[in-house]
Amino acid sequence: MSRATDTLRIVEYWTDRDNHVIFPVARSEEVDRMTDEQLIAAYGDPEAGAVARIVR
């Protein structure tokens, strides 16, 4: 699972283009139920490349 604070969930992953992407998402019940893969699909940067590895 991604890292989390009281107010943010931090998702980190590498793409097939060797881009290192890190982004925060404000925590809520909905966000806390989502997997890292779902968060990346919803909030990640598709222009950075396809997900190659999620940092856990």
CNS distance restraints for C-alpha pairs under 8 A (distance, minus, plus):
assign (resid   1 and name CA) (resid  35 and name CA) 7.40 0.50 0.50
assign (resid   1 and name CA) (resid  36 and name CA) 6.46 0.50 0.50
assign (resid   1 and name CA) (resid  56 and name CA) 5.57 0.50 0.50
assign (resid   2 and name CA) (resid   9 and name CA) 6.68 0.50 0.50
assign (resid   2 and name CA) (resid  10 and name CA) 5.79 0.50 0.50
assign (resid   2 and name CA) (resid  11 and name CA) 5.13 0.50 0.50
assign (resid   2 and name CA) (resid  12 and name CA) 7.08 0.50 0.50
assign (resid   2 and name CA) (resid  36 and name CA) 6.51 0.50 0.50
assign (resid   2 and name CA) (resid  55 and name CA) 7.49 0.50 0.50
assign (resid   2 and name CA) (resid  56 and name CA) 5.83 0.50 0.50
assign (resid   3 and name CA) (resid   9 and name CA) 5.87 0.50 0.50
assign (resid   3 and name CA) (resid  10 and name CA) 5.16 0.50 0.50
assign (resid   3 and name CA) (resid  11 and name CA) 6.79 0.50 0.50
assign (resid   3 and name CA) (resid  56 and name CA) 7.96 0.50 0.50
assign (resid   4 and name CA) (resid   8 and name CA) 5.65 0.50 0.50
assign (resid   4 and name CA) (resid   9 and name CA) 4.19 0.50 0.50
assign (resid   4 and name CA) (resid  10 and name CA) 5.80 0.50 0.50
assign (resid   5 and name CA) (resid   9 and name CA) 6.32 0.50 0.50
assign (resid   6 and name CA) (resid  27 and name CA) 7.62 0.50 0.50
assign (resid   7 and name CA) (resid  26 and name CA) 5.92 0.50 0.50
assign (resid   7 and name CA) (resid  27 and name CA) 5.34 0.50 0.50
assign (resid   8 and name CA) (resid  24 and name CA) 6.03 0.50 0.50
assign (resid   8 and name CA) (resid  25 and name CA) 5.52 0.50 0.50
assign (resid   8 and name CA) (resid  26 and name CA) 4.61 0.50 0.50
assign (resid   8 and name CA) (resid  27 and name CA) 5.04 0.50 0.50
assign (resid   9 and name CA) (resid  24 and name CA) 5.59 0.50 0.50
assign (resid   9 and name CA) (resid  25 and name CA) 5.23 0.50 0.50
assign (resid   9 and name CA) (resid  26 and name CA) 6.36 0.50 0.50
assign (resid   9 and name CA) (resid  27 and name CA) 5.96 0.50 0.50
assign (resid  10 and name CA) (resid  22 and name CA) 6.94 0.50 0.50
assign (resid  10 and name CA) (resid  23 and name CA) 5.75 0.50 0.50
assign (resid  10 and name CA) (resid  24 and name CA) 4.46 0.50 0.50
assign (resid  10 and name CA) (resid  25 and name CA) 6.42 0.50 0.50
assign (resid  11 and name CA) (resid  22 and name CA) 5.67 0.50 0.50
assign (resid  11 and name CA) (resid  23 and name CA) 5.51 0.50 0.50
assign (resid  11 and name CA) (resid  24 and name CA) 6.36 0.50 0.50
assign (resid  11 and name CA) (resid  25 and name CA) 7.89 0.50 0.50
assign (resid  11 and name CA) (resid  36 and name CA) 6.79 0.50 0.50
assign (resid  11 and name CA) (resid  39 and name CA) 7.73 0.50 0.50
assign (resid  11 and name CA) (resid  40 and name CA) 7.55 0.50 0.50
assign (resid  11 and name CA) (resid  55 and name CA) 7.82 0.50 0.50
assign (resid  12 and name CA) (resid  20 and name CA) 7.43 0.50 0.50
assign (resid  12 and name CA) (resid  21 and name CA) 5.68 0.50 0.50
assign (resid  12 and name CA) (resid  22 and name CA) 4.36 0.50 0.50
assign (resid  12 and name CA) (resid  23 and name CA) 6.65 0.50 0.50
assign (resid  12 and name CA) (resid  54 and name CA) 6.29 0.50 0.50
assign (resid  12 and name CA) (resid  55 and name CA) 5.45 0.50 0.50
assign (resid  12 and name CA) (resid  56 and name CA) 7.80 0.50 0.50
assign (resid  13 and name CA) (resid  20 and name CA) 6.01 0.50 0.50
assign (resid  13 and name CA) (resid  21 and name CA) 5.38 0.50 0.50
assign (resid  13 and name CA) (resid  22 and name CA) 6.60 0.50 0.50
assign (resid  13 and name CA) (resid  51 and name CA) 6.88 0.50 0.50
assign (resid  13 and name CA) (resid  52 and name CA) 7.56 0.50 0.50
assign (resid  13 and name CA) (resid  53 and name CA) 5.71 0.50 0.50
assign (resid  13 and name CA) (resid  54 and name CA) 4.24 0.50 0.50
assign (resid  13 and name CA) (resid  55 and name CA) 5.23 0.50 0.50
assign (resid  14 and name CA) (resid  18 and name CA) 6.10 0.50 0.50
assign (resid  14 and name CA) (resid  19 and name CA) 5.59 0.50 0.50
assign (resid  14 and name CA) (resid  20 and name CA) 4.65 0.50 0.50
assign (resid  14 and name CA) (resid  21 and name CA) 6.12 0.50 0.50
assign (resid  14 and name CA) (resid  51 and name CA) 6.13 0.50 0.50
assign (resid  14 and name CA) (resid  52 and name CA) 5.67 0.50 0.50
assign (resid  14 and name CA) (resid  53 and name CA) 5.22 0.50 0.50
assign (resid  14 and name CA) (resid  54 and name CA) 6.35 0.50 0.50
assign (resid  14 and name CA) (resid  55 and name CA) 7.58 0.50 0.50
assign (resid  15 and name CA) (resid  19 and name CA) 5.26 0.50 0.50
assign (resid  15 and name CA) (resid  20 and name CA) 6.69 0.50 0.50
assign (resid  15 and name CA) (resid  21 and name CA) 7.71 0.50 0.50
assign (resid  15 and name CA) (resid  48 and name CA) 6.73 0.50 0.50
assign (resid  15 and name CA) (resid  49 and name CA) 5.23 0.50 0.50
assign (resid  15 and name CA) (resid  50 and name CA) 5.21 0.50 0.50
assign (resid  15 and name CA) (resid  51 and name CA) 4.44 0.50 0.50
assign (resid  15 and name CA) (resid  52 and name CA) 4.70 0.50 0.50
assign (resid  15 and name CA) (resid  53 and name CA) 6.74 0.50 0.50
assign (resid  16 and name CA) (resid  49 and name CA) 5.83 0.50 0.50
assign (resid  16 and name CA) (resid  50 and name CA) 5.55 0.50 0.50
assign (resid  16 and name CA) (resid  51 and name CA) 6.24 0.50 0.50
assign (resid  16 and name CA) (resid  52 and name CA) 5.12 0.50 0.50
assign (resid  17 and name CA) (resid  48 and name CA) 7.17 0.50 0.50
assign (resid  17 and name CA) (resid  49 and name CA) 5.77 0.50 0.50
assign (resid  17 and name CA) (resid  50 and name CA) 7.68 0.50 0.50
assign (resid  19 and name CA) (resid  48 and name CA) 6.26 0.50 0.50
assign (resid  19 and name CA) (resid  49 and name CA) 7.43 0.50 0.50
assign (resid  21 and name CA) (resid  44 and name CA) 7.94 0.50 0.50
assign (resid  21 and name CA) (resid  45 and name CA) 7.85 0.50 0.50
assign (resid  21 and name CA) (resid  48 and name CA) 7.75 0.50 0.50
assign (resid  23 and name CA) (resid  44 and name CA) 7.49 0.50 0.50
assign (resid  25 and name CA) (resid  31 and name CA) 7.77 0.50 0.50
assign (resid  25 and name CA) (resid  43 and name CA) 7.96 0.50 0.50
assign (resid  26 and name CA) (resid  31 and name CA) 7.71 0.50 0.50
assign (resid  27 and name CA) (resid  31 and name CA) 5.73 0.50 0.50
assign (resid  27 and name CA) (resid  32 and name CA) 6.46 0.50 0.50
assign (resid  28 and name CA) (resid  32 and name CA) 6.04 0.50 0.50
assign (resid  29 and name CA) (resid  33 and name CA) 6.35 0.50 0.50
assign (resid  30 and name CA) (resid  34 and name CA) 6.58 0.50 0.50
assign (resid  31 and name CA) (resid  39 and name CA) 7.60 0.50 0.50
assign (resid  34 and name CA) (resid  38 and name CA) 5.82 0.50 0.50
assign (resid  34 and name CA) (resid  39 and name CA) 6.38 0.50 0.50
assign (resid  35 and name CA) (resid  39 and name CA) 6.32 0.50 0.50
assign (resid  36 and name CA) (resid  40 and name CA) 6.14 0.50 0.50
assign (resid  36 and name CA) (resid  54 and name CA) 7.88 0.50 0.50
assign (resid  37 and name CA) (resid  41 and name CA) 6.23 0.50 0.50
assign (resid  38 and name CA) (resid  42 and name CA) 6.17 0.50 0.50
assign (resid  39 and name CA) (resid  43 and name CA) 5.71 0.50 0.50
assign (resid  39 and name CA) (resid  44 and name CA) 7.07 0.50 0.50
assign (resid  40 and name CA) (resid  44 and name CA) 4.36 0.50 0.50
assign (resid  40 and name CA) (resid  45 and name CA) 7.81 0.50 0.50
assign (resid  45 and name CA) (resid  49 and name CA) 7.66 0.50 0.50
assign (resid  46 and name CA) (resid  50 and name CA) 6.83 0.50 0.50
